[in-house]
Amino acid sequence: MVDRSSREELPLLSRTPEGWAAAVLREPMALLSDHAYLEKKAAANALELLNRWPGPEPPDDWTQTLAAIASDEANHLGGVVRLLNERGGRLERSHRNDYARELRRHVRSGRGPEDLLDRLLISALIELRSCERFEVLARHCEGDRDTPGRDPALGRFYRRLWSSEFGHYRVFLRLAGHVAPADDVEARWREMLRIEADTIAAQPPGPRIHSGWPG
């Protein structure tokens, strides 16, 4: 269950309007296919970060924590694919996520700790926005009986994912503390939050977890 106090902990600088959920749920199979690819990418990202530990030796919790995130994301992928198949859908052959691609354009590549810090903060941002979107989807799917696109089973599915994504967001921020001093992490995080708000607002609408809002 997602309570109001938990939702208010999300420090996003923009909020998804209610109309977004109704719009993306007009094409639920395409939405689920997009979601599956996001979970696949999230698992791969955690495994990639696992080998990017700061310093000559990984901090005590670095590899274990990232391996656990990769496992969680792989389980989420299995759940989304299962739901997609049960509903007669299939994964689309091609996929692109311009939202994530644009965020990663801001990585300070090749700059050692700054590179790694940016990758961790972008990972946190993607989890944070996904968390917010899952809550919006769950609330819409569990709406009144006359709500277009109402789907209580799908709503329960997204509520179950919420707490996991919220936990991942916080873990990525904690790991960032292994890479840079707290003041540097905070300053870059505030900058990246502004970049994220601009990036999500620039996305076109469509049946994607990280699409822009309609109208």
N, C-alpha and C positions, 0 to 999 in steps of 0.2 A: 504494500500500500504506500502511495506517495502522499505525504501530508504537506500541508501548506508551508510549514517551517522549513522542510527540506527543499521545496521549490524555491523559496526565497534565498537559499544559500547559493544559488547559481548566479555568478557575478557577470552574466552576459550584459552587454551594453545595448542589446536590442532584444525584443521578445517577438515570438512568432504569433501572428494574429490567428484567431479562431478559424477564420475562413480557409486557412492553409490546409487543415486536416480534411475538411470536406472536399477540397479541390483534389488533393493527391489520392484520396480514397475512391475517386471515380474510376481509377485504374489500379485496383488493389494488387493484381498479379505483377504489373510492372513495378509497383512500389516494393513488393516483397523481393523481386529479382534484384533490384538496386540494393536493397538492404543486405541481401546475401553477399553481394560483392563487397560491401563495406565491411562486413564481419571478416571476410577472407583477407582483406587488406589489413584490417586491424591486427589479426593474428600474425601476419607476415611482418608487420611493422614492429610488434613486440619482440619477435625473434631477431629482427635486425638490430634493434637497440640492445638486445642482450649481449651482443658482441662489441658494443661501443662503450664499455665501461670507462670511467675516468681513471687515469693513473695506471701504474703498472699492474695492479691487482684490483679486481672488482670489490666494491664495498660489500659487506657481509650479506646484505639483503638484495643486491642488484640482480644477480642471475636468477635467484629463486623467485623473486617478485615478478620479473618480466616473463619467466616461464609460466608462472601461474596466470598472468594476463593472457598470454598466447593460448593457453588451454581453455580459459573462459571464452575467448573470442571464437575458438574452433567449435566449442559446444554451442555457442549462439548461432554460428553458421549452420550447424547441423539442425538446430531447431527451426531456423528460417526455411531451409531447404525442405525439411519435412512438411512444414505448413504449406509451402508452395506446392509441393507434389500432391498433398491431400486435397488441395483445392483445384487440381487440374492444371496448374501452371507449370512453367519451366523456366530455367535460367536463360536469359537472353545471351546470345553468342558474344556480343561485344558490350563493353561497359566503359564509361569514363566518368570521372568525378572532378569537374572543373573547380568545385569549391575547395577540395583538398589540394588539388594541383596549384591553385592560386595561393593558398596558405603556405605551401612548401616553397614557393618562389621567394619567400622572405627569409628562408634559412640562410644564415651567414656561412655559406659553404666554405670548407677548407680552413676555417679559423679556429680549429681545435675546440676548446671548451665552449666557445660561443656557438659553434655549429651544433654541438650536442645539446646545449641548453635550448636552442631554438627547436630542435626536433622533439624534445620532451614537452616543451610548452605547446607546440602545435598538436602533438598527440593529446595533451590535456584539453585543448580547445575543441578538437573534433569529438572527444568523448562528452564534453560539456554540452555542445550543441545537440548531439545525438540524444543525450539525456533529456534535454528540454523538449525536443521533438517527440520523443516517446511518450512523455507525459501529455502533450497536446493530443497525440493520436489516441492514447488510452482514454482520455476524458471524452473525446468525440465518439469513440466506438461504444462507450458505455452510456451514451446519452439517452434521451427519451425515445420511446418506441417510434415516434414519427421523425426521428433524426435521420436525414439522408446518409447512407453509408454506415448506419449503426451495425456494430459487429462485436457483441460482448466477448466472444472467444478471442478475437484479435486484440481487443482491449486488455484482456487479462494477460495475454502474451507480452504486450508492450509494458505493462506494469511490472511484470517479473524482470524484464531487462533493465528497468530504470535503476534499481539499486546497484546492480553490477556496474553499469556505465558510470554512475556517480562515484562509486568506489575507485574505478580506474582513473577517472579524472583527478581525484585527490592523490592517488599513488604517483601519477606522473609529476604532479607538482612537488611531491615529497622527494622524488628522485632528483628533480632539478636542484634541490638543495645540496646534493653531492657534487654538483658541477660548478657552482658559482656561489659567491657570498649572497646572503639573504637580500640585501639591498639591491644587488644587481638582478636577482631573480624577480623581485617585485617590480622594478622599473621596466624590465623587458616584458613581463606579464601584462602590465597595464598597456604597454604599447601594442602587444599582440591582441589584446581584447579589442582595441580600436580597429585594428586591421581586420579582425574577424567580423565585426559588425558591418564594416564596409563590404567585405567579401560576400557575406550571405545576402546582403541587400542587392548586390549586383547580379545574383544568380537568376536565370530565367525560371519561370514556373514550370511545373511538370511533376510526374509521379516519382519523386526521388526524396530520400530522407533529407538531403541538404539542398533542396531546390529553393528558389525565391518564392515570395508570396504573390498570390494572384492580384492583378489589378493595380 
